[in-house]
Amino acid sequence: MIEKLLGITSAAAEAATAAANTAAAAGATADPNAAVQEVNPVISLLFTFAPLVLIFVIFYFMMIRPQRKKDKQVKEMLNNLKAGDRVCTIGGIYGTITGLKDDTVTLAVGRENTTMVIARWGIRSVEEVTIENDAQDLN
């Protein structure tokens, strides 16, 4: 089917017939499959590697590229953390950032503002919470 779409088989057959007609006109007996045998290694090599290349392209656009975009967004989010951000950890704990160091984040959690120190990579998301007045309680 692919051969028909690309027209390679018909081109090879036309070349074989042209070679046979030329040889017949010259008075020699020629093998009509000779031209096809010369083209076959190239065609077979093309059709051998084409599915592998196609699979790689599909995997790149369906899996690798979206994962790289997601990793870039997560890295950007972790780099933009600041004190006062309301976050959710990968364990499902909601808290407010009170301090940042290189690889650690200090969170205030619960009504008593209990402090927790977690790894920076343990932050899943930054919550979009706005405080309208100082009396409003997040916990």
HELIX and SHEET records of a PDB file:
HELIX    1   1 ILE A    2  LEU A    6  1                                   5    
HELIX    2   2 ILE A    8  ALA A   26  1                                  19    
HELIX    3   3 ALA A   34  PHE A   59  1                                  26    
HELIX    4   4 TYR A   60  ILE A   64  3                                   5    
HELIX    5   5 ARG A   65  ASN A   79  1                                  15    
HELIX    6   6 ARG A  120  GLY A  122  5                                   3    
SHEET    1   A 5 THR A 114  ALA A 119  0                                        
SHEET    2   A 5 THR A 104  VAL A 109 -1                                        
SHEET    3   A 5 TYR A  94  LEU A 100 -1                                        
SHEET    4   A 5 ARG A  86  THR A  89 -1                                        
SHEET    5   A 5 ILE A 123  VAL A 126 -1                                        
END                                                                             
